[in-house]
C-alpha cells in the first residue's frame, strides 16, 4: 500500500467513524481468493465511535477481476443484513463506494482470530473431540440466516429466481458448460438426471451459497464467524445444507459427512431444531448431488483458465485432475438418488 | 524400456528426491507448492505410461453405445455427440443402464491417470 493510499484511507476512516484523527499503524496483505484482495490493518482512532486501537480487515476486488462490478459493495450489504440478524460474522465497520482512496471500492470489517483452512479444521483434535458442538453452532447460523425471505429492502440487488432454484442452477451450469470447448458427458448426465427430478420449492430464503468448511473461522473447536458472503442468493434453504455436506467438501475426512466435522444426522437434527423445518433426506441428497456438480463445473472453468493460457498456474492446472474424482462422486450420488 | 517408460521412470525418481530430501525441509506455502509439484510429476508419469491405453478404453466404452456407427469415431467426437444426446434426452428410459456403465468406464479410465487412489 503506497503512502498516498494510506493517507487517503486514514482520512476516509476518520470521516466514516467521526474520529478527530486516525493513524494506520500497520498494513499487510492477507492470503485470499482470486476474486478479492484482503489486507490486515492496525488502526489507531482518536475520538469517534471506534476510539482506541483496532485490528481491521480491508476487503476489495482484486485488480485482475474482469467485471468491475460492485462485488464488494453487495457483499458488504449482505454482511450487514447477516450481522443485524445476529449471525456470527465479522462486524462490518464501513463501506467506501468511492474509488478515490485506493482506486477501487472496498469495505472494512473487524479482524477475528481462528483457523479457516479446511484441512486444518478437520484435523484439529479439538474439533474431533467436540465436533457435535461445532455442527450445532453452524446449523444455528444457517437456520437464523434462512429466516430472511424476499423481498428485503437492503437486498434488492439480489435477483429472485423466476423458476425453482434447482431449475435455475441447472440452466446456469449448462450455460457454463456451453462457454467452454470440452464436452462433458458425465456432467451432462448429472444435469439431465437432476432436471428430471427437480423439487418444486416454494421455500425461498436468503442462502449463503458458499457455506462449507474452509469458509468459516474456528478457534478451540468453536465457531468464531462465517465468512465469504459474496455468493449469497435467494434460494432453497436445503442448497446450503447440501453444499456443506457434499463429499467434495470434507477435506479427506469422508466418513464425517457433515463438512468433515461430524455425522450428517447431528447437523441435520440441529438444523431442524433451530429452523423448525423438517429435512427430507432425499431432498438433501439431491442438493448434495447438485453441490458436487457445481464444484465440478467451477473446477472445469478454473482448469480452462490454465489450459487456455489466460492464467498459467499450477493450482488451476491441477484442478483439471479433480474432475474424474468429482465424476465418481456424481455417479455414486445419482445411484443413491435413484433409491430415494 | 521404451522412451516413454524411461521418461516416466525419470519423473518418478525426481519426485522421490523431491519428497524424501526437499519436502521435509520446507514449511507452510513452500511445502504446499512442493506437494503440488510432486502431484504433477506423478500425474505426468502415469500419462506417459498409460495415457493412450486409458484413452482407448474410454473410446471403446463410449463407442459401444453407438454400435457399428460408433466404431470408427474418435474419442473427442464421441464425447461431443454423447454430451449432446444426453442433454436432448436420447438416453432417457430404457438405455440408461448402458449409459451409466459406459460413463463408469470413462470415469475409471480417467481416475487411473488423475487419481488412482479413488479407483
Interface residues (C-beta under 8 A of the other chain):
Chain A: X174 X182 X183 X184 X185 X186 X188 X189 X191 X192 X196 X314 X315 X317 X318 X320 X321 X322 X323 X324 X325 X327 X328 X331 X334 X335
Chain B: X33 X36 X37 X39 X40 X43 X62 X76 X79 X80 X82 X83 X84 X86 X87 X89 X91 X92 X99 X100 X103 X104 X106 X107 X110 X111 X113 X114 X115 X118
